Amino acid sequence: MKKIYTLSAVLAAVVLQAQFTVAIQAPADFKDQDAILYTLSGSKDIVVTKEQSKNNTWTFKYPKAYMGMMKVYFPSSNNTVSFISENKNVSIKLDVQNNKVKDVAYLDEANELMSKQQEGSQKKELILPALSQIKEYYKDNTDFGQALKTEIARLSGTSTSMDAAKHPFISFYNTNYSKFLSNTSDATKKVNQDEIIDFLDKSNDLLESSSLLRPVLVAYLNSGGNTNVAGSVDKILDRLKVETPRGQTVLSELIDIFDVYQMDELKNKYLTLAKNLKCTINDRLASTLKSNANVEMGATFPNTKFQSATNTTVKSLHDVKADKKVVVFWSSTCSHCESELPKLLEKYNDLKAKNIQIVGLSLDVDKASYTSRIAAFPWINDSELRGWNSSYVDAYNVHATPTYFILDANNKIISKPEHVGDVLEYFKAK
């Protein structure tokens, strides 16, 4: 892990060298003023700071050393621009059309190199297999056959040469993505669980900021099959030790993975393990514990201020007065929502007659799509129009749509139905 320097002069020099800037340029017709800078911890975006545009440029100063994935989010237009930092200045220029980012030009060396290598890797994984199949139907002595042969040779070659010492993060990402996550039919190149555990145990801090942690953990769980998932998890946690920051971050990621895939028994087992830890807990695990505590049975459902709620004049969720409330997180782009919410609509008048209020909190992005859909919903509707960047996601531990909660008159959680049928069954409204 990180070395601790004891000499104050050395520490001061490191701090001065570590500061870098992220500069994002946009054309004059880009309307956003605010932008938010994020770093990464495992699979969780961490807010760093918020800046306003000055002459269509956002400049973020990062005060300490950081290598890894970053992103800038523009909340007004819901644009996101992802990039990397190698603890050096980042410079990006946006091409915008109708206030949406159409293209991104990476002007600094590290991001330009990473972009080219990512493009090459995508072509190698997606296009090369198709070209190899097509080539079977064309002879080498034809112009097209020769062109295919040339392109296959080019894509099959090694990636752009790179100095690993000069670009440590790119080297770390590419090497380990290729080893643990790239698709390969060659059984000799497939890694086993022990190799993955060794990688997770011995990697430096770049692992948490690389975006590789969660997909590698999913690959680890898949490599062990479905017969003894708990045994696989216990094996990795025993090696990493849950008292360590790395062990706690992995534990947090595993809890979230089990939540996403609705593996409730495993989620509850390892969430209980996390709750019972007596050591100091790192921020990543603390955020998982808080999100889950917010939505435990019997907990007071966290309040949220409405942005521009329809069918009500109240200002927040807790201001909604009813004997019971059904809170549903949904989206106009969610196919399950499209099939489930009409069933809720059919029984709306029956529920309303029992003083049961429905509150729909949308994870939509497109305002037109959201507005069109809620025209049919007579209950309270609201949305931040930030999709999965919405504050709802962390506050209410939302991993999928639709997600339902039933609250009593005091906003305590009294049921967490899995489907609309469970909601209607709870109120005997089927």
C-alpha positions in Angstrom: 0.0 0.0 0.0 1.1 3.6 0.1 4.4 4.5 1.8 4.3 7.0 4.6 7.1 9.5 4.4 8.3 10.9 7.7 10.5 13.8 6.6 8.4 16.9 6.3 10.5 18.3 3.5 9.9 15.2 1.4 6.2 15.2 2.2 5.9 18.9 1.2 7.6 18.1 -2.1 5.3 15.2 -2.8 2.2 17.3 -2.1 3.4 20.0 -4.5 4.1 17.6 -7.2 0.9 15.7 -6.7 -1.5 18.6 -7.5 -2.8 18.5 -11.1 -5.7 20.1 -13.0 -8.5 18.8 -15.1 -9.5 21.2 -17.8 -12.7 20.6 -19.9 -13.3 22.9 -22.9 -16.8 23.1 -24.6 -18.1 25.2 -27.5 -20.0 28.4 -26.9 -23.4 26.8 -27.6 -23.0 24.3 -24.7 -25.5 25.6 -22.2 -24.3 23.9 -19.0 -22.8 26.0 -16.3 -22.1 23.5 -13.5 -19.9 20.4 -13.7 -19.0 17.8 -11.0 -15.7 15.9 -10.8 -15.6 12.3 -9.6 -12.9 9.8 -8.7 -13.5 6.1 -8.2 -13.4 3.7 -5.3 -14.1 0.2 -6.5 -17.3 0.7 -8.5 -18.5 3.7 -6.5 -18.1 7.2 -7.9 -16.7 9.7 -5.3 -17.6 13.4 -5.6 -14.5 15.6 -5.5 -15.7 19.1 -6.3 -18.1 21.1 -8.3 -17.1 24.0 -10.6 -18.8 26.6 -12.8 -17.9 27.4 -16.4 -15.6 30.3 -17.1 -15.5 31.1 -20.8 -16.9 27.6 -21.6 -14.1 25.9 -19.7 -14.2 24.0 -16.4 -11.0 23.8 -14.4 -10.7 21.4 -11.5 -7.7 21.5 -9.2 -6.9 18.1 -7.6 -4.8 18.7 -4.5 -3.2 15.2 -4.0 -1.8 12.2 -5.8 -4.3 10.2 -7.8 -4.0 7.7 -10.6 -7.1 6.0 -12.0 -10.5 6.6 -13.6 -12.2 9.9 -13.3 -15.3 11.5 -14.8 -17.0 14.9 -15.1 -20.8 15.0 -14.9 -22.9 17.8 -16.3 -26.1 17.6 -14.3 -28.2 20.0 -16.4 -27.8 18.1 -19.6 -26.9 14.7 -18.1 -23.7 14.4 -20.1 -20.8 12.4 -18.6 -17.2 12.4 -19.8 -14.9 9.7 -18.6 -11.1 9.8 -18.6 -8.0 8.8 -16.6 -5.5 10.6 -14.4 -1.9 9.6 -14.1 -1.3 12.4 -11.6 -0.7 14.9 -14.4 -2.7 17.6 -16.0 -5.7 16.4 -18.0 -7.0 18.4 -21.0 -10.2 17.6 -22.9 -12.1 19.3 -25.6 -15.8 18.5 -26.3 -17.7 18.5 -29.5 -21.3 19.2 -28.8 -24.5 18.9 -30.8 -28.0 20.0 -29.4 -26.4 20.3 -26.0 -25.3 16.6 -26.0 -21.6 15.5 -26.2 -21.0 14.1 -29.6 -17.3 13.5 -29.5 -14.4 13.9 -27.0 -10.9 15.0 -28.0 -8.2 14.0 -25.4 -5.4 16.5 -25.6 -3.1 15.2 -22.9 -0.7 12.4 -23.6 -2.1 9.8 -21.1 -5.7 10.1 -22.2 -4.8 10.2 -25.9 -2.8 7.0 -25.5 -5.5 5.3 -23.4 -8.2 6.3 -25.9 -6.2 4.8 -28.8 -5.5 1.6 -26.9 -9.2 1.2 -25.9 -10.3 1.7 -29.5 -7.8 -0.9 -30.7 -8.9 -3.4 -28.0 -12.5 -3.0 -28.9 -11.8 -3.6 -32.5 -9.7 -6.6 -31.6 -12.4 -8.1 -29.4 -15.5 -7.2 -31.5 -14.3 -7.0 -35.1 -11.5 -9.4 -35.4 -13.6 -12.6 -34.9 -16.1 -11.4 -37.5 -13.4 -10.6 -40.1 -11.8 -14.0 -39.5 -15.1 -15.7 -40.4 -15.7 -13.5 -43.4 -12.2 -14.3 -44.7 -13.2 -17.9 -45.2 -15.3 -16.8 -48.2 -12.7 -14.7 -50.0 -9.5 -15.8 -51.6 -6.2 -14.1 -50.8 -5.6 -13.3 -54.5 -8.7 -11.0 -54.6 -8.5 -7.3 -53.7 -11.0 -7.7 -50.9 -9.5 -10.9 -49.7 -6.0 -9.2 -49.5 -7.5 -6.2 -47.7 -9.2 -8.6 -45.2 -5.9 -10.4 -44.6 -4.0 -7.1 -44.0 -6.7 -5.8 -41.6 -6.7 -9.1 -39.7 -2.9 -9.0 -39.4 -3.1 -5.5 -38.1 -5.7 -6.2 -35.5 -4.0 -9.4 -34.4 -0.7 -7.5 -33.8 0.4 -6.1 -30.5 -1.1 -2.9 -29.2 0.7 0.5 -29.4 4.0 0.4 -27.6 4.1 2.0 -24.2 6.6 2.8 -21.5 5.1 1.2 -18.4 7.2 3.4 -16.1 5.9 6.5 -17.8 2.3 5.4 -17.9 1.8 3.1 -14.8 -2.0 3.3 -14.7 -2.5 2.5 -18.4 0.0 -0.4 -18.0 -1.8 -1.7 -14.9 -5.3 -1.4 -16.5 -4.4 -3.0 -19.9 -2.3 -5.8 -18.4 -4.9 -6.9 -15.9 -7.9 -6.3 -18.2 -6.3 -8.5 -20.8 -5.4 -11.2 -18.2 -8.7 -11.4 -16.2 -11.5 -10.0 -18.3 -10.8 -10.3 -22.0 -12.8 -12.9 -23.9 -10.7 -15.9 -24.8 -11.5 -19.4 -26.0 -8.0 -20.6 -25.1 -8.4 -22.7 -22.0 -4.7 -22.3 -21.2 -5.1 -18.6 -20.8 -8.1 -18.7 -18.4 -7.2 -17.8 -14.9 -8.3 -19.8 -11.8 -9.6 -18.6 -8.5 -6.2 -18.7 -6.8 -4.7 -16.4 -9.5 -7.5 -13.9 -9.0 -7.1 -14.0 -5.2 -3.4 -13.4 -5.6 -4.1 -10.4 -7.9 -6.6 -8.9 -5.5 -4.3 -9.4 -2.5 -1.0 -8.1 -4.1 -2.3 -5.3 -6.3 -1.4 -1.7 -5.2 -4.0 1.1 -4.7 -4.5 1.3 -8.5 -7.0 -1.6 -8.2 -9.6 0.5 -6.3 -9.4 3.3 -8.9 -9.2 1.2 -12.0 -12.8 0.1 -12.5 -11.6 -3.5 -12.6 -12.5 -4.6 -9.1 -16.2 -5.4 -9.5 -15.9 -7.2 -12.9 -12.9 -9.2 -11.6 -14.9 -10.2 -8.5 -17.8 -11.3 -10.7 -15.4 -13.3 -12.8 -14.0 -14.8 -9.6 -17.5 -15.9 -8.4 -18.3 -17.3 -11.9 -15.1 -19.3 -12.0 -16.2 -21.2 -8.9 -19.6 -22.2 -10.2 -22.8 -22.0 -8.3 -22.3 -25.0 -6.0 -20.5 -23.1 -3.1 -20.5 -19.4 -3.6 -20.2 -18.8 0.1 -17.1 -21.0 0.2 -15.6 -18.9 -2.6 -16.3 -15.7 -0.7 -15.0 -17.0 2.6 -11.8 -18.1 0.8 -11.1 -14.6 -0.6 -12.1 -12.7 2.6 -9.9 -15.1 4.6 -6.9 -14.2 2.4 -7.6 -10.4 2.3 -8.7 -10.0 5.9 -11.8 -7.9 6.5 -9.9 -5.7 9.0 -7.9 -4.2 6.1 -9.0 -1.5 3.8 -8.7 -3.8 0.8 -10.7 -6.5 2.5 -13.4 -4.1 3.4 -13.7 -2.7 -0.1 -14.0 -6.2 -1.5 -16.6 -7.1 1.2 -18.6 -3.9 0.2 -18.4 -4.8 -3.5 -19.6 -8.4 -2.8 -22.6 -7.2 -0.7 -23.6 -4.9 -3.6 -23.1 -7.7 -6.2 -25.4 -10.0 -4.2 -27.9 -7.2 -3.9 -27.9 -6.6 -7.6 -28.4 -10.3 -8.4 -31.0 -10.7 -5.6 -29.0 -13.3 -3.8 -30.5 -12.2 -0.5 -29.2 -15.0 1.7 -25.6 -14.3 0.7 -26.2 -10.5 0.9 -27.6 -10.8 4.4 -24.8 -13.1 5.6 -22.0 -10.8 4.6 -23.9 -7.6 5.5 -24.2 -9.1 9.0 -20.4 -9.8 9.0 -19.8 -6.1 8.0 -22.1 -4.8 10.7 -20.4 -6.9 13.4 -16.8 -5.7 12.6 -15.2 -4.1 15.6 -12.3 -2.4 13.7 -12.2 1.0 12.0 -14.3 0.8 8.8 -13.2 2.5 5.6 -15.4 4.9 3.7 -16.4 2.4 1.0 -17.8 -0.1 3.4 -19.3 2.6 5.5 -21.3 3.9 2.5 -22.7 0.4 1.9 -23.7 0.0 5.5 -25.4 3.3 5.5 -27.4 2.7 2.3 -28.6 -0.6 3.6 -29.4 0.7 7.1 -31.6 3.4 5.4 -33.9 0.8 4.0 -34.0 -1.9 6.7 -37.4 -3.0 7.8 -38.6 -0.7 10.6 -36.2 2.1 9.7 -37.5 5.6 9.0 -37.3 6.1 5.3 -34.9 9.0 4.5 -36.7 12.2 3.4 -36.1 13.8 0.0 -37.1 17.2 -1.1 -39.1 17.3 -4.3 -37.7 18.9 -7.4 -40.8 19.6 -9.4 -43.4 17.1 -8.1 -46.7 16.7 -10.0 -50.2 16.1 -8.4 -49.2 17.6 -5.1 -48.3 20.9 -3.5 -46.1 19.5 -0.7 -42.4 20.0 -0.7 -40.9 16.7 0.4 -41.7 13.0 0.8 -42.3 13.2 4.5 -44.8 16.0 3.9 -47.1 13.6 2.1 -49.8 12.7 4.7 -51.4 9.3 4.4 -52.1 6.2 6.4 -49.7 4.3 4.1 -47.4 5.3 1.3 -46.1 3.2 -1.6 -42.8 4.6 -2.9 -41.8 3.2 -6.3 -38.5 3.9 -8.1 -39.0 3.5 -11.8 -38.0 4.7 -15.2 -39.8 5.3 -18.6 -37.1 3.2 -20.2 -37.6 0.2 -17.9 -39.5 -2.7 -19.5 -40.6 -4.2 -16.2 -41.9 -0.8 -15.1 -43.9 -0.7 -18.4 -45.6 -4.0 -17.5 -46.0 -3.4 -13.7 -47.1 0.2 -13.2 -50.3 -0.1 -15.3 -51.4 -2.7 -12.8 -50.8 -0.2 -10.0 -52.8 2.3 -12.0 -55.8 -0.1 -12.3 -56.1 -0.2 -8.5 -55.1 3.5 -7.8 -58.7 4.6 -6.9 -59.2 1.7 -4.5 -55.9 2.5 -2.8 -56.6 6.2 -2.6 -60.0 5.4 -1.0 -58.1 3.7 1.8 -55.9 6.8 2.3 -52.9 5.1 0.6 -50.7 7.4 -1.4 -48.4 6.4 -4.2 -45.2 8.4 -4.8 -43.2 7.6 -8.0 -39.5 8.7 -8.0 -38.1 8.4 -11.5 -34.6 7.5 -12.5 -35.3 9.0 -15.9 -32.8 11.2 -17.9 -34.9 12.4 -20.8 -37.4 15.1 -19.6 -39.7 14.6 -22.6 -40.0 10.9 -22.1 -40.6 11.3 -18.4 -43.2 14.0 -18.8 -45.1 12.0 -21.5 -45.2 8.9 -19.2 -46.3 10.6 -16.0 -49.3 12.2 -17.8 -51.0 8.9 -17.3 -50.1 8.6 -13.6 -52.4 10.4 -11.1 -50.2 9.9 -8.1 -47.3 12.1 -7.0 -44.4 12.0 -9.4 -40.9 13.5 -9.2 -37.5 13.1 -10.7 -34.1 14.6 -10.6 -33.7 13.6 -14.2 -30.2 12.3 -13.5 -30.7 8.6 -14.1 -28.4 6.5 -12.1 -26.6 9.6 -11.0 -29.7 10.5 -8.9 -29.3 11.0 -5.2 -32.0 8.3 -4.8 -29.5 5.5 -5.8 -27.3 5.8 -2.7 -29.9 7.1 -0.3 -32.3 4.2 -0.9 -29.9 1.5 -2.0 -31.6 1.2 -5.4 -30.1 -1.3 -7.7 -32.9 -2.0 -10.1 -36.3 -0.6 -11.3 -39.0 -0.9 -10.3 -38.1 -1.0 -6.6 -41.0 -0.7 -4.1 -41.3 0.3 -0.4 -44.4 0.6 1.7 -44.3 3.1 4.5 -46.6 3.7 7.5 -48.0 7.1 8.5 -44.7 7.9 10.3 -42.6 7.0 7.3 -41.3 3.8 8.7 -40.7 0.9 6.3 -43.2 -1.8 6.9 -42.8 -3.8 3.7 -40.4 -4.2 0.8 -42.4 -5.9 -2.0 -40.4 -7.4 -4.9 -43.2 -7.0 -7.5 -46.4 -5.0 -8.1 -48.4 -8.2 -7.3 -46.8 -8.2 -3.8 -47.9 -4.5 -3.3 -51.5 -5.3 -4.3 -51.5 -8.5 -2.1 -50.3 -6.5 0.9 -53.3 -4.2 0.6 -55.6 -7.0 -0.5 -56.3 -5.0 -3.6 -55.8 -7.8 -6.2 
